[in-house]
Amino acid sequence: MGGGWSRRPRAELAERLAVRTVVLLEGPSDAEAVGALASRRGRDLAAEGVCVLSMGGAMSIGRFAGLLGPPGLGLRLTGLCDEAERGYYVRGLERADAVQEEIFVCAADLEDELIRALGVPRVEELVEAEGDLRALRTFQRQPAQQGRTPHQQVRRFLGTKKGRKIRYGRVLVEALEPDRVPAPLDALLAGLRPPGAPV
């Protein structure tokens, strides 16, 4: 067999998968946040033909864009990334001849955006409700955390235990006021509207 697929089988496979758009995300905490916001807004992304995909790191985007974008299944690609990882997204999408304008960029990362939207006191209330306040206070007393702002400390804390960042991806989004959703996350979800859907 020759290397590569013909256009027809690729299109047929994409149609059978009932997927028209893939959201390329760096990690599972981002996927939790996107899923939580979609649920809050009464959206069923899978039913709308949207696949939310955690790539396991921004450096994987070239491979996924090649498999899923124009060179592969020909699906529409979009995504959310950290400012520091924007270059990986740009280069990976360029190599796959995919649209770059549909990548939404967080100032630092999504957790930073969510903490700023909620405010540190509210995040600490959520941490307490989740049973993690004692662990947070212990973490904040560590020498390495002295001199850091409460915002920086909370952001660091979310990534200190396996699975915590993923859990809080959903917890923080579910606590947002409707008008306080971070702009990159809000714009991403708005851009996933099915064709012909009202704005």
Backbone hydrogen bonds, N-H to C=O, Kabsch-Sander energy under -0.5 kcal/mol:
donor,donor_aa,acceptor,acceptor_aa,energy
10,R,6,S,-1.5
11,A,7,R,-2.4
12,E,8,R,-2.6
13,L,9,P,-2.4
14,A,10,R,-2.4
15,E,11,A,-2.1
16,R,12,E,-2.2
17,L,13,L,-2.0
18,A,14,A,-0.6
18,A,15,E,-0.9
19,V,14,A,-1.3
20,R,49,G,-3.2
21,T,49,G,-2.2
22,V,76,R,-2.6
23,V,51,C,-3.0
24,L,22,V,-0.7
24,L,78,T,-3.2
25,L,23,V,-0.7
25,L,53,L,-2.7
26,E,80,L,-0.6
30,D,27,G,-0.5
31,A,27,G,-1.5
32,E,28,P,-2.3
33,A,29,S,-1.9
34,V,30,D,-2.5
35,G,31,A,-2.5
36,A,32,E,-2.5
37,L,33,A,-2.3
38,A,34,V,-2.3
39,S,35,G,-2.3
40,R,36,A,-2.3
41,R,37,L,-1.5
42,G,39,S,-1.8
43,R,38,A,-3.1
45,L,43,R,-0.6
48,E,44,D,-1.4
49,G,46,A,-1.5
50,V,45,L,-2.8
51,C,21,T,-2.6
51,C,49,G,-0.5
52,V,50,V,-0.6
53,L,23,V,-2.8
53,L,51,C,-0.7
54,S,52,V,-0.5
55,M,25,L,-3.0
55,M,53,L,-0.6
56,G,26,E,-0.7
57,G,26,E,-2.4
60,S,57,G,-1.6
61,I,58,A,-1.8
64,F,60,S,-2.0
65,A,61,I,-3.1
66,G,62,G,-1.9
67,L,63,R,-1.9
68,L,64,F,-2.7
69,G,65,A,-2.4
72,G,69,G,-1.4
73,L,67,L,-1.7
74,G,69,G,-2.8
75,L,68,L,-2.8
76,R,20,R,-2.3
78,T,22,V,-2.2
79,G,102,E,-1.5
80,L,24,L,-1.3
81,C,104,F,-2.3
83,E,106,C,-1.2
85,E,82,D,-1.1
86,R,83,E,-1.3
88,Y,85,E,-0.6
89,Y,85,E,-1.6
90,V,86,R,-2.7
91,R,87,G,-2.5
92,G,88,Y,-2.7
93,L,89,Y,-2.5
94,E,90,V,-2.2
95,R,91,R,-2.2
96,A,92,G,-1.0
97,D,94,E,-1.6
98,A,93,L,-2.8
103,I,100,Q,-1.5
104,F,79,G,-2.8
104,F,102,E,-0.5
106,C,81,C,-3.0
108,A,109,D,-0.5
113,E,109,D,-2.0
114,L,110,L,-2.5
115,I,111,E,-2.6
116,R,112,D,-2.2
117,A,113,E,-2.0
118,L,114,L,-2.1
119,G,115,I,-3.0
123,V,119,G,-2.1
124,E,120,V,-2.7
125,E,121,P,-1.7
126,L,122,R,-1.9
127,V,123,V,-2.5
128,E,124,E,-2.4
129,A,125,E,-2.3
130,E,126,L,-1.6
131,G,128,E,-1.6
132,D,127,V,-2.8
136,L,132,D,-2.2
137,R,133,L,-2.7
138,T,134,R,-2.3
139,F,135,A,-2.3
140,Q,136,L,-2.7
141,R,137,R,-1.2
142,Q,139,F,-1.4
145,Q,142,Q,-1.9
146,Q,142,Q,-0.6
146,Q,143,P,-1.2
148,R,145,Q,-1.7
153,Q,149,T,-2.5
154,V,150,P,-2.6
155,R,151,H,-2.3
156,R,152,Q,-2.3
157,F,153,Q,-2.6
158,L,154,V,-1.8
159,G,155,R,-0.6
159,G,156,R,-1.3
160,T,157,F,-1.9
164,R,161,K,-2.2
165,K,161,K,-0.6
167,R,163,G,-2.2
168,Y,164,R,-2.7
169,G,165,K,-1.2
170,R,166,I,-0.9
170,R,167,R,-0.7
171,V,167,R,-2.0
172,L,168,Y,-2.6
173,V,169,G,-0.9
174,E,170,R,-2.6
175,A,171,V,-0.9
176,L,172,L,-0.5
176,L,173,V,-1.3
180,R,177,E,-2.5
181,V,178,P,-0.6
186,D,182,P,-2.6
187,A,183,A,-2.8
188,L,184,P,-2.0
189,L,185,L,-2.1
190,A,186,D,-2.3
191,G,187,A,-2.1
192,L,189,L,-1.3
193,R,190,A,-1.3
197,A,194,P,-2.2
